Each structure stands twice: as C-alpha cells, then as structure tokens.
Amino acid sequence: MSAVRDHTSGCSYDMAAGWVKGKKRVFGFNRLTDPAHVKSNIYPLIAGRHAELHVVMNALLPIKGGTLYVVGVRSTVSRNDMLNTAPCKYCRELLKTTRIKYLVYFIDGQLVKESL
C-alpha cells in the first residue's frame, strides 16, 4: 500500500479495505490517480478510487457473505492516528449491490460493525 502525502500538513494517509470470508480474501486500496467514475457510473468525478470500490474491482467472482473491513491511518513523524473510515455515500450504494454481510470501520476511534 502506498501512502498519499498531504504536502500542506506533512501527513501521509493510508486507506485500505479487505473482504474476508473463510479462506477467501480480497483487498483494495485508495489511489488518487485512478478515477472511480471509470468503473461505476454511481461515482461522480471525485479525486480517486476508494478502497471499497477497489475490493469490488479486484474480486474475481461475485462477493457474497463475509465481512468488509475498512481501515485508515494518518502518519506523521511523531505519531500515527486511526482515521474515520465510514464508507462515503457512493461506496455505500456500491456495497448495497453486493451480498457482503457485515461492514466494519472506525468512527472517532471506535470500531463500528453493521449489517448490510
């Protein structure tokens, strides 16, 4: 996973998503240089590909059941912070079209697990 550097604050951001069901695993990562709207018409012209979208793109077979985990870290020289990783409204719409059973992400440092 490559970090995205925010040159104004000196921070770098890493965002990733992983779908897990038994021994099956599919991973995805944010990437600002890959436009999300090329893959799905539900995304507007946004800055880049979201990790949740990348998981769906990387799946060789339809995703069914299992859990999607979304994590993110902001890194500076002196510390690492967990980011809020709730999926955006466009990723939520995309995830509704899959058969993923659970979604796990962070909000204000708290782990959230919800049924889809």
Beta strands, then each sheet from edge to edge (+ up, - down):
strand 1: 4-6
strand 2: 11-21
strand 3: 24-29
strand 4: 67-75
strand 5: 80-82
strand 6: 102-107
strand 7: 110-115
sheet 1: 1+ 2- 3+
sheet 2: 1+ 2- 4+ 5-
sheet 3: 1+ 2- 4+ 6+ 7-
end
